């Protein structure tokens, strides 16, 4: 029998700016293990390694190093959206492996997803996780006010629905952290994370559903009130509006990390060009 973790509590993060990748990683781990600055550092490290590989390829292929130095990061945008490679590297810290659900190695999960412990879902610029906690499945989408319980039957149907809508789905495998200290100190938490009992989560989901339903009935002139995701705490339009009010510190940190990586790449490129000119003079 699966051991109860975190005293039976659920860890959930509500959408902040464009930080759904941070929310996704932390809800997979069930605790505030990573900040946006941690993931930005991972992205900068990946960018640096990718530039180094491109520079090495340039010298072998006879191309100028500058031809391969991208000005923009492929792993993080200034808005805070991260690539799957960043999520993979972050979870590797905890010896967790991320593999696509549609690969041959994932065939058992395709047949019976209940055998797994966590899924990561991605479409366009949104990430969220579906996680088994204490033997029960929950949708930890940060657009929800609380984790949404999924029955074992509905889990398979939900995943099929996501795949049919174009979502990319990944399995997370490994030994997940069993405990996360639930401290009130700022070092152990963040402004958008919360611990909830399954009962409190259910009440929050029902409450937000009721509010949205009431709003829809009082505004019948709008027939398209988020029909596809009735339990969603925030609509896509609302999230976009909040995303436009990005946190200045986050932007500055990401921009600085990208600038450092770009500067390093430019220096390497200059060295490569100098070496190339020396060879030509010979």
C-alpha positions in Angstrom: 0.0 0.0 0.0 1.3 3.5 -0.8 2.5 5.4 2.2 0.7 8.6 3.0 2.9 11.6 2.2 2.8 15.1 3.6 0.3 14.1 6.2 -2.3 13.5 3.5 -2.2 17.1 2.3 -2.1 18.2 -1.3 0.3 20.9 -2.6 -1.2 23.2 -5.2 0.0 26.4 -6.9 -2.3 28.9 -8.5 -1.3 30.6 -11.7 1.1 33.5 -11.3 2.1 35.5 -14.5 3.4 32.9 -17.0 5.0 30.7 -14.4 2.9 27.5 -15.2 6.1 25.6 -15.8 7.3 26.4 -12.2 3.8 25.4 -10.9 3.9 22.2 -12.9 7.4 21.1 -11.6 6.5 21.9 -8.0 3.1 20.0 -8.1 4.9 17.0 -9.6 7.2 17.1 -6.6 4.4 18.1 -4.2 6.2 21.0 -2.6 7.8 24.4 -3.3 11.1 23.0 -4.4 11.8 25.3 -7.4 11.4 29.1 -8.0 11.2 30.9 -11.3 14.9 31.9 -10.7 15.9 28.3 -10.3 14.4 27.3 -13.6 15.9 30.5 -15.3 19.3 29.3 -14.1 18.7 25.8 -15.5 17.6 27.4 -18.8 20.8 29.6 -19.0 23.0 26.6 -18.4 21.3 24.7 -21.2 21.7 27.6 -23.5 25.4 27.8 -22.8 25.9 24.1 -23.5 23.8 24.3 -26.7 25.9 27.3 -27.9 29.1 25.3 -27.1 27.9 22.4 -29.2 27.0 24.7 -32.1 30.4 26.3 -32.0 32.1 22.9 -32.1 29.9 22.0 -35.0 30.8 25.2 -36.8 34.5 24.5 -36.7 33.9 21.0 -38.1 31.6 22.1 -40.8 33.6 25.1 -41.9 30.9 27.6 -40.9 31.5 30.9 -39.1 30.8 30.5 -35.4 28.4 33.5 -35.6 26.1 31.6 -38.0 25.1 29.3 -35.1 24.8 31.8 -32.2 21.1 32.5 -31.7 20.3 35.8 -30.1 17.4 34.4 -28.2 17.2 31.6 -25.8 15.4 28.4 -26.9 14.8 27.4 -23.3 13.1 30.4 -21.7 11.2 33.4 -23.0 11.3 36.8 -21.3 7.7 36.2 -20.3 8.8 33.2 -18.2 7.8 30.3 -20.4 10.2 27.3 -20.2 11.0 24.4 -22.5 10.5 20.8 -21.8 14.3 20.4 -21.5 14.3 22.8 -18.6 11.5 20.8 -16.8 13.4 17.5 -17.5 16.7 18.9 -16.1 14.9 20.2 -13.0 13.3 16.9 -12.3 16.5 15.0 -12.9 17.8 16.7 -9.7 15.4 14.4 -7.9 16.3 11.4 -10.1 13.0 11.6 -12.0 12.8 10.8 -15.7 10.5 12.5 -18.2 9.5 10.5 -21.3 6.9 11.2 -24.0 3.7 9.2 -23.6 3.7 8.3 -27.3 7.2 6.6 -27.3 7.5 2.8 -27.5 8.8 2.6 -23.9 5.6 4.1 -22.6 3.3 1.5 -24.1 2.3 0.1 -20.7 1.1 3.6 -19.6 -0.8 4.0 -22.9 -2.7 0.9 -22.0 -3.2 1.5 -18.3 -2.2 5.0 -17.1 -3.2 4.1 -13.6 0.1 2.3 -13.4 2.0 5.6 -13.4 2.4 8.3 -10.8 2.5 11.6 -12.7 1.9 13.1 -16.1 3.1 16.5 -17.5 0.8 18.1 -20.1 1.8 20.9 -22.5 0.0 22.9 -25.2 1.3 26.2 -26.6 2.5 28.1 -23.6 0.8 26.2 -20.8 2.0 23.4 -18.6 0.2 21.4 -15.9 0.6 18.1 -14.1 -1.8 15.2 -13.3 -0.5 13.5 -10.2 -1.3 10.5 -8.0 -1.1 11.5 -4.4 -1.9 9.0 -1.6 -3.5 6.7 -4.1 -5.8 9.2 -5.6 -5.4 11.1 -8.9 -5.7 14.9 -9.2 -5.5 17.5 -11.9 -3.1 20.1 -10.5 -3.6 22.7 -13.3 -2.6 26.1 -11.9 -5.7 27.6 -13.6 -7.8 25.8 -11.1 -8.4 27.2 -7.6 -7.5 23.8 -6.1 -6.5 20.2 -7.2 -9.4 18.5 -9.0 -10.0 14.9 -8.1 -10.0 12.4 -11.0 -11.5 9.0 -10.7 -9.4 6.1 -12.1 -11.9 5.7 -15.0 -11.9 9.4 -15.8 -8.1 9.6 -15.8 -7.9 7.5 -19.0 -10.7 9.4 -20.6 -9.2 12.8 -19.6 -5.8 11.9 -21.1 -7.4 10.7 -24.3 -9.3 14.0 -24.5 -6.1 16.0 -24.0 -4.3 13.9 -26.7 -7.2 14.5 -29.1 -7.0 18.2 -28.5 -3.3 18.3 -29.4 -1.7 18.3 -26.0 1.8 16.8 -25.6 1.8 14.4 -22.7 4.9 13.1 -20.8 5.2 10.5 -18.1 7.3 11.2 -15.0 9.0 8.1 -13.6 11.2 7.5 -10.5 11.1 7.8 -6.8 9.1 10.9 -5.9 9.9 12.9 -2.7 7.6 11.6 0.1 7.8 14.5 2.4 8.2 18.3 2.1 8.5 20.4 5.3 5.3 22.5 5.5 7.0 25.6 7.0 5.6 29.1 7.1 9.0 30.6 6.5 9.6 32.4 3.3 12.5 30.1 2.5 10.3 27.1 2.3 7.3 28.5 0.5 6.2 31.0 -2.1 3.4 33.4 -2.6 1.3 31.2 -4.9 1.6 27.8 -3.2 -0.8 26.3 -0.7 -1.4 23.1 1.3 -4.9 21.7 1.1 -6.7 18.7 2.5 -8.6 16.7 -0.1 -11.8 17.9 1.5 -10.8 21.5 1.3 -9.8 21.1 -2.3 -13.1 19.5 -3.2 -15.0 22.4 -1.5 -12.9 25.0 -3.4 -13.5 23.3 -6.7 -17.3 23.1 -6.0 -17.3 26.7 -4.9 -15.6 28.1 -8.0 -17.8 25.9 -10.2 -20.9 27.3 -8.5 -19.7 30.9 -8.9 -18.9 30.4 -12.5 -22.2 28.6 -13.1 -24.1 31.5 -11.4 -22.2 34.0 -13.5 -23.1 32.2 -16.7 -26.8 32.1 -15.8 -26.8 35.8 -15.0 -25.1 36.6 -18.3 -27.0 34.5 -20.9 -26.0 36.8 -23.7 -22.6 35.2 -23.6 -23.1 31.5 -24.7 -19.4 30.7 -24.7 -18.5 31.0 -21.0 -15.6 28.6 -20.8 -17.7 25.6 -21.8 -14.7 23.3 -22.3 -13.3 23.7 -18.7 -16.1 24.5 -16.3 -14.0 24.0 -13.2 -11.3 26.3 -14.2 -10.6 29.1 -11.7 -9.4 31.5 -14.4 -10.3 31.8 -18.1 -7.6 31.9 -20.7 -8.4 35.6 -21.3 -8.0 36.3 -17.6 -4.7 34.5 -17.5 -3.5 36.5 -20.5 -4.5 39.7 -18.8 -2.5 38.8 -15.7 0.4 37.6 -17.9 0.7 41.1 -19.3 1.4 42.4 -15.8 4.7 40.5 -15.5 6.8 40.6 -12.4 9.6 43.1 -13.0 12.1 41.1 -10.9 11.4 37.9 -12.9 11.9 39.7 -16.2 15.1 41.3 -15.0 16.5 38.0 -13.6 15.7 36.1 -16.8 17.0 38.9 -19.0 20.2 39.0 -17.0 20.7 35.2 -17.2 20.1 35.3 -21.0 22.5 38.2 -21.4 25.2 36.4 -19.5 24.8 33.3 -21.6 24.7 35.4 -24.8 27.8 37.3 -23.8 29.6 34.1 -23.1 28.5 32.7 -26.5 29.7 35.9 -28.2 33.1 35.7 -26.6 33.4 32.1 -27.8 32.3 33.2 -31.2 34.9 35.9 -31.3 37.6 33.5 -30.3 36.5 31.1 -33.0 36.5 33.8 -35.7 40.0 34.9 -34.6 41.3 31.4 -35.0 39.7 31.0 -38.4 41.3 34.3 -39.6 44.7 33.0 -38.3 44.4 29.8 -40.2 43.5 31.7 -43.4 46.7 33.9 -43.1 48.7 30.7 -42.8 
